[in-house]
Structure formats: structure tokens, C-alpha cells
């Protein structure tokens, strides 16, 4: 069993990924930590509690960061055009959910859980990297105790989605992302190079919903606004960004990867750009030297990934 803490900002594609983690038989979802990003942290936390209640998820929810790790960074508008005004595609969600939160802030929940399960925890982070960076700042020793970190974020050999060179999760807190990428733990970066070519059509999701239970029907309903947004890039469908990172946890053989030190540009017109120095490439001394070699996904078997998501969502 893969022991997973899911760090998330629900988020429509976050919701699909959460249901995948909840239903996959090889995954033990032991915690959900929330972060600002697709909406405010108050909203993403409410959404996580709503999905926990609706889908009968046992894992505790811990509320995380509400601002970037560098508090001087200006707050940006929430991407309502992508995820709706409430973060879940304007699907009807109560203002409050009568479920308790874990009393610890998300970064402390991560620290305590990692220390209680040395060498076992896989951190799957599909939002801004702020909670992970805060955990590292408070307790750098956890880096040696985490099994690995699988993130959805970044782009290396394809354009960004919030600027020509930057992907939204990294762009939302570049300093935090650079802390995570350069820490002495294993990071697997599942970025736009693979997620932007892994799409699920409206009819395919509708077919899953027709065969599935109430949770899958809810997922279909809350995804419609997101699918409408993607009409500029996908023919009546959506990119399943966050689910790709979750699939990597159980089926890494469906991905092609390279290794190398990764840095994140902080500031300027390339703010949030992720840059890998591939292992074996020789350059003059520079800012990638002496850093851990991380894993960067450059290829994906998209049809098999979509099929695995489908089979897992239907595995009740």
C-alpha cells in the first residue's frame, strides 16, 4: 500500500484526483491538506470537507497556507473562469460543512505524519507548494524521511498555461516551488509536458457517470464548467492534470522521464518558469550545481492513463 498525503486546492481536477486516490486499492489515503490556489484556502478547505463527507473519505483534512511563502508577493485573482466561483465548477456546495478539521495547520500535519511513518509517506501535491515549503522550513529533517514527493506542476519543453513559460501551480508560489525542488528529497514532476496531452472528453466522463455511483455522477456534474472552459484547447473535454500525478504513484511505467536538477525562476518576466539541467549535460558552474537530481516526466501513455482513471473511479 502507498501511504499518501494529498496536498490540494479543490478544484475540479483536484476532485477527480481525490476520488481516484480514495478508490484505488493500492493507495492508503492518510491525510488531505489544503492550500490556496484555485480559490481561497477557506473555500478549498470547505470543498475538501464537502467531498470527504459526500464520498465517505476517512482521511482527516488539515487547513493550510492562505498566502505565498514570501508574504510580499501580491495576491492574484482566483481563477473562477476555470474552476467556478466556488472552486467546484459552481456545483451547489453548502457554505459550511459540519465536519471537524484536524487541529494542526497543514504543514504541521505533514511533519507529524512523516515522522510517525518514516520512509513510507508519499506526498502528492497538486496545488501551490506552500505547505510543503513551510514544512521543510520548520523541520528540514523530514526530507530524509519522506518516501517521495509527486507534484503536478511545471513545464519544461512545452509552453506554460498562465504565461508563455509558467504553469499555474508553480507560478502561484515560485519561491515555495524552488524550495521543494531543491530540497534533499526525491521529487517527481508531472507537468504540462504530459498533462496537457492527457484529456478526457465530456462523453467519456458521462459514460463513466452513467455506469458509476452517486460520487461519480457528482464528479461529472461539477466538471461541466471546467470542460466548458477548456473549449479553447480541448475538443469538448478537459485536461486531467492532477489525476496524472496520482496515476504516477501506482503506475510509473506509463510515464517517460528524465533526471536532473530543477530550479524555479522567482521574479521577472519568466516568474514561475521551471528549468531542468538534465543529468549528463555539461555547463559552466551555475545555480543548478550541487543540487539533488529530480525526476521530470516528459512522456505519457495517455490512453492507458485515462483507462486506469476510469477503472479506478468505477471500482466501488
C-alpha positions as CSV (number, residue, x, y, z in Angstrom):
1,X,0.0,0.0,0.0
2,X,1.1,3.5,-0.8
3,X,0.6,5.8,2.1
4,X,-0.4,9.2,0.6
5,X,-0.9,12.7,1.9
6,X,-2.8,14.6,-0.7
7,X,-1.9,18.4,-0.8
8,X,-4.6,20.0,-2.8
9,X,-6.7,23.1,-3.6
10,X,-10.0,21.7,-4.8
11,X,-10.5,22.5,-7.7
12,X,-12.4,20.4,-10.2
13,X,-9.5,18.2,-11.5
14,X,-8.4,18.0,-7.8
15,X,-11.8,16.4,-7.1
16,X,-11.3,13.7,-9.7
17,X,-7.8,13.0,-8.4
18,X,-9.2,12.8,-4.8
19,X,-11.8,10.2,-5.9
20,X,-9.0,8.2,-7.7
21,X,-6.8,8.2,-4.5
22,X,-9.8,7.2,-2.4
23,X,-10.8,4.3,-4.6
24,X,-7.5,2.9,-5.8
25,X,-6.9,-0.4,-3.9
26,X,-3.2,0.1,-3.6
27,X,-3.5,3.6,-2.0
28,X,-3.9,4.3,1.7
29,X,-5.0,8.0,1.8
30,X,-4.0,9.0,5.3
31,X,-4.4,12.8,5.0
32,X,-5.7,15.7,2.9
33,X,-4.0,19.1,3.3
34,X,-5.5,22.2,1.7
35,X,-3.8,25.2,0.2
36,X,-5.0,28.4,-1.5
37,X,-4.8,28.4,-5.3
38,X,-7.9,27.5,-7.3
39,X,-9.8,29.5,-4.6
40,X,-9.1,30.9,-1.2
41,X,-7.9,28.4,1.4
42,X,-11.2,28.9,3.2
43,X,-13.0,27.8,0.1
44,X,-10.7,24.9,-0.8
45,X,-10.9,23.6,2.7
46,X,-14.7,23.8,2.7
47,X,-14.6,21.9,-0.6
48,X,-12.3,19.2,0.7
49,X,-14.6,18.7,3.7
50,X,-17.6,18.6,1.4
51,X,-16.0,15.9,-0.8
52,X,-14.9,14.0,2.3
53,X,-18.5,14.0,3.5
54,X,-20.1,13.2,0.2
55,X,-17.7,10.4,-0.7
56,X,-17.2,8.9,2.8
57,X,-13.5,9.5,2.9
58,X,-11.9,8.6,6.2
59,X,-8.8,10.7,5.9
60,X,-8.5,13.8,8.1
61,X,-8.4,17.3,6.5
62,X,-5.9,19.9,7.7
63,X,-6.2,23.5,6.6
64,X,-3.0,25.0,5.1
65,X,-1.5,28.2,3.8
66,X,-3.5,31.2,2.7
67,X,-0.7,33.2,1.2
68,X,2.6,32.7,-0.6
69,X,5.7,31.8,1.5
70,X,7.1,35.3,0.6
71,X,4.3,37.5,2.1
72,X,5.5,40.4,0.0
73,X,4.1,38.8,-3.1
74,X,0.9,40.4,-4.3
75,X,-2.3,38.2,-4.2
76,X,-3.7,37.3,-7.6
77,X,-7.3,36.9,-8.6
78,X,-8.8,33.4,-8.1
79,X,-9.2,31.5,-11.4
80,X,-13.1,31.5,-11.3
81,X,-13.3,31.2,-15.1
82,X,-11.6,27.8,-14.8
83,X,-13.0,26.3,-11.6
84,X,-16.1,28.4,-11.0
85,X,-16.8,31.0,-8.3
86,X,-16.8,28.3,-5.6
87,X,-13.9,26.2,-6.8
88,X,-16.0,23.2,-7.7
89,X,-17.5,24.4,-11.0
90,X,-20.4,26.2,-9.4
91,X,-21.8,22.8,-8.2
92,X,-24.0,23.5,-5.3
93,X,-22.0,23.3,-2.1
94,X,-23.2,24.3,1.4
95,X,-21.5,27.4,2.9
96,X,-20.4,25.3,5.9
97,X,-19.7,21.6,6.3
98,X,-20.4,20.1,9.7
99,X,-17.2,18.1,9.9
100,X,-14.2,18.8,12.1
101,X,-10.8,19.8,10.8
102,X,-7.6,18.4,12.1
103,X,-6.5,20.9,14.7
104,X,-3.0,21.2,13.2
105,X,-2.1,23.5,10.3
106,X,-1.3,21.5,7.2
107,X,2.5,21.9,7.3
108,X,2.5,20.6,10.9
109,X,0.2,17.7,10.0
110,X,2.7,16.8,7.2
111,X,5.7,17.0,9.6
112,X,4.0,14.9,12.3
113,X,2.7,12.2,9.9
114,X,6.0,11.9,8.1
115,X,7.8,11.5,11.4
116,X,5.3,8.9,12.6
117,X,5.8,6.9,9.3
118,X,9.5,7.2,8.4
119,X,10.3,6.2,4.8
120,X,6.7,5.5,4.0
121,X,4.8,8.7,3.1
122,X,4.3,9.8,-0.5
123,X,3.4,13.5,-0.7
124,X,1.1,14.1,-3.7
125,X,0.9,17.8,-4.2
126,X,-1.3,19.2,-6.9
127,X,-1.6,22.9,-5.9
128,X,0.9,25.6,-4.9
129,X,3.8,24.1,-3.0
130,X,3.5,26.5,0.0
131,X,2.6,23.8,2.6
132,X,5.5,21.6,1.6
133,X,7.9,24.5,1.7
134,X,6.6,25.6,5.2
135,X,7.1,22.0,6.5
136,X,10.7,22.0,5.2
137,X,11.4,25.4,6.7
138,X,10.1,24.3,10.1
139,X,11.6,20.8,10.1
140,X,14.2,20.3,7.4
141,X,14.9,16.8,8.7
142,X,11.6,15.4,7.2
143,X,13.3,15.5,3.7
144,X,15.2,12.3,4.6
145,X,12.1,10.6,6.0
146,X,9.7,11.2,3.0
147,X,9.5,8.3,0.5
148,X,9.0,10.8,-2.3
149,X,7.1,13.9,-3.5
150,X,5.0,13.7,-6.6
151,X,3.8,17.1,-7.8
152,X,1.5,18.3,-10.5
153,X,3.2,21.5,-11.8
154,X,5.7,23.0,-14.1
155,X,6.5,22.8,-17.7
156,X,9.9,22.1,-19.4
157,X,9.6,21.6,-23.2
158,X,6.1,23.0,-23.8
159,X,4.6,26.5,-23.1
160,X,3.1,27.4,-19.8
161,X,-0.6,28.0,-19.1
162,X,-0.5,31.3,-17.2
163,X,2.4,32.8,-19.1
164,X,4.4,31.7,-22.1
165,X,6.9,30.0,-19.7
166,X,5.0,29.2,-16.4
167,X,2.4,26.7,-15.2
168,X,-0.2,27.9,-12.7
169,X,0.7,25.9,-9.6
170,X,4.4,26.9,-9.8
171,X,3.6,30.5,-10.8
172,X,1.3,30.8,-7.8
173,X,4.2,30.5,-5.4
174,X,7.6,30.2,-7.2
175,X,9.7,30.6,-4.1
176,X,7.9,27.7,-2.4
177,X,8.3,25.6,-5.5
178,X,12.1,26.3,-5.7
179,X,12.4,25.3,-2.0
180,X,10.6,22.0,-2.8
181,X,12.6,21.3,-6.0
182,X,16.0,21.9,-4.4
183,X,15.4,20.1,-1.1
184,X,17.3,16.8,-0.5
185,X,14.3,14.5,-1.2
186,X,13.0,12.8,-4.3
187,X,10.7,14.9,-6.3
188,X,8.8,13.6,-9.4
189,X,7.5,16.5,-11.5
190,X,4.3,15.7,-13.5
191,X,3.9,18.9,-15.5
192,X,2.2,20.2,-18.6
193,X,4.6,18.2,-20.8
194,X,2.4,15.2,-20.0
195,X,-0.8,16.5,-18.5
196,X,-1.7,18.8,-21.4
197,X,-1.9,15.8,-23.8
198,X,-3.9,13.7,-21.4
199,X,-7.6,14.6,-21.9
200,X,-11.0,13.2,-21.1
201,X,-13.9,14.0,-23.3
202,X,-17.3,15.1,-21.9
203,X,-18.9,12.0,-23.4
204,X,-16.3,9.7,-21.9
205,X,-16.8,11.2,-18.4
206,X,-20.6,11.0,-19.0
207,X,-20.2,7.3,-19.8
208,X,-18.3,6.7,-16.6
209,X,-21.0,8.6,-14.7
210,X,-23.8,6.5,-16.3
211,X,-22.1,3.3,-15.1
212,X,-20.9,4.7,-11.8
213,X,-22.4,5.5,-8.4
214,X,-23.5,8.8,-6.9
215,X,-19.9,10.0,-6.3
216,X,-19.0,9.6,-10.0
217,X,-22.3,11.3,-11.0
218,X,-21.4,14.3,-8.7
219,X,-17.9,14.4,-10.3
220,X,-19.4,14.5,-13.8
221,X,-21.8,17.4,-12.7
222,X,-19.1,19.5,-11.1
223,X,-16.8,19.1,-14.1
224,X,-19.1,20.6,-16.7
225,X,-18.0,24.2,-16.1
226,X,-14.3,23.1,-16.3
227,X,-15.0,21.3,-19.6
228,X,-16.6,24.5,-20.9
229,X,-13.5,26.5,-20.0
230,X,-11.3,24.1,-21.9
231,X,-13.1,24.5,-25.3
232,X,-10.2,26.7,-26.5
233,X,-7.7,23.8,-26.1
234,X,-9.7,20.5,-26.0
235,X,-12.5,19.4,-28.2
236,X,-15.4,19.0,-25.7
237,X,-13.2,17.7,-22.9
238,X,-10.7,18.6,-20.2
239,X,-7.1,18.0,-19.2
240,X,-6.9,15.8,-16.2
241,X,-3.8,17.4,-14.7
242,X,-4.0,16.3,-11.1
243,X,-5.1,12.8,-11.8
244,X,-1.9,12.2,-13.8
245,X,0.2,12.8,-10.7
246,X,-1.9,10.3,-8.8
247,X,-1.6,7.7,-11.6
248,X,2.2,8.0,-11.4
249,X,2.0,6.8,-7.8
250,X,0.6,3.4,-8.8
251,X,1.7,3.1,-12.5
252,X,5.0,4.9,-13.1
253,X,5.7,2.7,-16.0
254,X,3.1,4.7,-18.0
255,X,5.5,7.7,-18.0
256,X,8.8,8.5,-19.7
257,X,11.1,10.6,-17.5
258,X,14.5,12.3,-17.4
259,X,16.5,13.3,-14.4
260,X,18.3,16.4,-13.4
261,X,18.5,19.4,-11.0
262,X,15.4,21.6,-11.2
263,X,15.2,25.3,-10.4
264,X,12.3,27.8,-10.5
265,X,12.6,31.3,-11.7
266,X,11.5,33.8,-9.0
267,X,10.6,37.2,-10.4
268,X,10.8,39.0,-13.7
269,X,9.1,38.1,-16.9
270,X,9.9,34.4,-16.5
271,X,8.4,34.3,-13.0
272,X,7.5,30.7,-12.2
273,X,9.4,29.0,-15.0
274,X,10.7,25.6,-14.2
275,X,14.1,24.7,-15.7
276,X,15.8,21.3,-15.6
277,X,19.6,20.8,-16.0
278,X,19.5,17.2,-17.4
279,X,21.9,14.8,-15.9
280,X,25.0,14.4,-18.1
281,X,24.8,17.8,-19.7
282,X,27.9,19.9,-19.1
283,X,27.7,23.6,-18.4
284,X,30.0,26.2,-16.7
285,X,29.4,26.5,-12.9
286,X,25.9,27.7,-12.2
287,X,22.9,27.7,-10.0
288,X,22.0,24.1,-10.6
289,X,25.3,22.7,-9.2
290,X,25.3,20.5,-6.2
291,X,21.5,20.1,-6.1
292,X,19.6,16.8,-6.0
293,X,18.7,15.2,-9.2
294,X,14.9,15.1,-9.6
295,X,12.6,13.2,-11.9
296,X,10.8,15.1,-14.7
297,X,8.1,13.5,-16.8
298,X,8.5,14.1,-20.5
299,X,6.2,11.4,-22.0
300,X,3.0,9.6,-21.1
301,X,0.8,6.8,-22.4
302,X,-2.3,8.9,-22.2
303,X,-4.9,6.4,-23.3
304,X,-3.7,3.9,-20.7
305,X,-3.7,6.7,-18.0
306,X,-7.3,7.7,-18.9
307,X,-8.3,4.0,-18.8
308,X,-6.8,3.5,-15.4
309,X,-8.6,6.6,-14.1
310,X,-11.9,5.2,-15.5
311,X,-11.4,1.8,-14.0
312,X,-10.5,3.2,-10.6
313,X,-13.4,5.6,-10.4
314,X,-15.8,2.7,-11.1
315,X,-14.1,0.4,-8.6
316,X,-16.6,0.6,-5.7
